[in-house]
């Protein structure tokens, strides 16, 4: 399993750094770096939490070689309706 970062989408919010500091680092230039694209199994729970917490959904966890996505970005919330329906 490995981490894929979409650098075109990432805004450098650094939630992933807070959840998995051994795997992600935010530079002085506010650019995110994946320190370990294939981290140790001990780090996977934190990496999965980081992928789910990313507000821009810039992180994906994939399985090689098929690139099958393991942790999908969260689904958007259902639209709120004021009529109670």
C-alpha positions as CSV (number, residue, x, y, z in Angstrom):
1,X,0.0,0.0,0.0
2,X,1.2,3.5,-0.7
3,X,0.1,7.1,-0.3
4,X,-0.6,9.3,-3.3
5,X,-0.7,13.1,-2.9
6,X,-2.4,15.3,-5.5
7,X,-0.2,18.4,-5.3
8,X,-2.5,20.3,-7.5
9,X,-5.3,19.9,-5.0
10,X,-3.4,20.2,-1.7
11,X,-3.8,23.6,0.1
12,X,-1.3,22.9,2.8
13,X,-3.9,22.8,5.6
14,X,-1.6,20.4,7.5
15,X,-4.3,18.3,9.1
16,X,-2.4,15.2,7.9
17,X,0.8,16.5,9.5
18,X,-1.0,16.7,12.9
19,X,-2.4,13.2,12.5
20,X,0.6,11.4,11.0
21,X,3.8,13.6,11.6
22,X,6.1,10.6,10.9
23,X,4.7,10.4,7.4
24,X,3.9,14.0,6.3
25,X,5.7,17.3,6.6
26,X,4.8,20.8,5.8
27,X,7.7,22.9,4.6
28,X,8.4,26.6,5.2
29,X,6.9,27.2,1.7
30,X,3.6,25.6,2.8
31,X,4.1,22.6,0.5
32,X,3.3,19.2,1.8
33,X,5.9,16.4,1.5
34,X,5.1,12.7,1.9
35,X,8.1,11.5,3.9
36,X,7.2,7.8,3.5
37,X,5.1,6.9,0.4
38,X,5.0,3.3,1.8
39,X,5.0,3.7,5.5
40,X,5.5,1.0,8.1
41,X,2.3,-0.8,9.0
42,X,2.3,0.8,12.5
43,X,1.6,4.2,10.8
44,X,-1.3,3.1,8.6
45,X,-4.1,3.9,11.1
46,X,-2.7,7.5,11.3
47,X,-2.3,7.7,7.5
48,X,-5.9,6.5,7.0
49,X,-7.2,9.1,9.5
50,X,-5.1,11.8,7.6
51,X,-6.6,10.8,4.3
52,X,-10.1,11.0,5.6
53,X,-9.5,14.3,7.4
54,X,-8.0,16.1,4.4
55,X,-10.5,18.9,3.6
56,X,-9.4,19.0,-0.1
57,X,-9.3,15.2,-0.5
58,X,-5.7,15.5,-1.8
59,X,-4.6,12.2,-0.2
60,X,-5.4,8.7,-1.5
61,X,-4.2,5.3,-0.2
62,X,-3.8,2.9,-3.1
63,X,-2.8,-0.8,-3.5
64,X,0.0,-1.6,-5.9
65,X,0.0,-2.4,-8.8
66,X,-3.7,-2.1,-9.6
67,X,-4.0,1.4,-8.1
68,X,-7.2,0.3,-6.5
69,X,-8.2,3.0,-4.0
70,X,-8.4,1.7,-0.4
71,X,-9.5,4.8,1.5
72,X,-12.0,6.8,-0.5
73,X,-12.5,10.5,0.2
74,X,-15.5,11.1,2.4
75,X,-18.9,11.5,0.8
76,X,-20.2,15.0,0.7
77,X,-23.0,15.6,3.2
78,X,-26.6,15.4,1.9
79,X,-28.1,18.8,1.1
80,X,-29.9,20.4,4.0
81,X,-33.6,21.2,3.4
82,X,-35.5,23.7,5.5
83,X,-38.9,22.1,4.7
84,X,-38.1,19.0,6.9
85,X,-38.1,16.6,3.9
